[in-house]
């Protein structure tokens, strides 16, 4: 009997996805580390790079031991460290923080699809690293005044129970129904969605400035407009309840038009952000009880899915979409 069982299809798939993500993050960190003008930010990113690099190697070792082809992922060809800064004012740590948030969701999900102990431990360790650096990024941005906290509210003095179905009221089903004020759970998801879309918008504006292919440039410009529309709609929802929408003060793109990243890696990064946004919208829909909110989230999800689908077609057309490991084609 072998010392370790062969890896399962789900383990193969999650390791493959993790390799794609980690090699993307490493390439982008190489550029951000090179251009960092704040020593604390540089240390956070350098230490993160040092902690995740061995896990890319561990995944390669597992694939080799299993006789599986090594994924291409993202290589030195996808980054150019010698070009001017594309972003300024703390965007590097804003980006890393959002990437770590995506990683937390991915690793936690991957653990539930892993069976072999060494692979479970790999994802557990990656989860721990991700949580550590997410917190470091958050504290850095708070100290620099670059991350607005979610709104404060008065503390509840008693426990209340819903007394009427009017609690669910909103304009989605009955335009004449009176909308109640938002509850704290709904505020949390709206604030998070705005915060994430602001960082995504800033990222994609920079991508649009420096993309090589005209079709890719147009795709990024479309994505920036989509993010703006989501931010505007959700901000107005908060304002209707007398709540100021979050407004980060930094993280803007510079005037540079020289690409630090290949179109291929920028397209994949955007695809990753779209997948994260779809998952976040699903959570926001599930935990929002005022019926106009899930209706809005559903429309956003449809728009994001269609946008991501358009991006997938561009990646396929240019030969940039690496195919995940497939099962056997029995009919052939």
Secondary structure, DSSP 8 states (H G I E B T S, - for coil): --SS----HHHHHHHHHHHHHHHHHHHHHHHHHHH--SHHHHHHHHHHHHHHHHHHHHHHHHHHHHT--------GGGB-TTS--SB-TTHHHHHHHHHHHHHHHHHHHHHTT--SHHHHHHHHHHHHHHHHHHHHHHHHHHHTT-S---------SS-----SGGGG--TTT-TTS------HHHHHHHHHHHHHHHHHHHHHHHHHHH-SSHHHHHHHHHHHHHHHHHHHHHHHHHHHTT----------B-S--S-SB-HHHHHHHHHHHHHHHHHHHHHHHHT--SHHHHHHHHHHHHHHHHHHHHHHHHHHHTT----------TT-
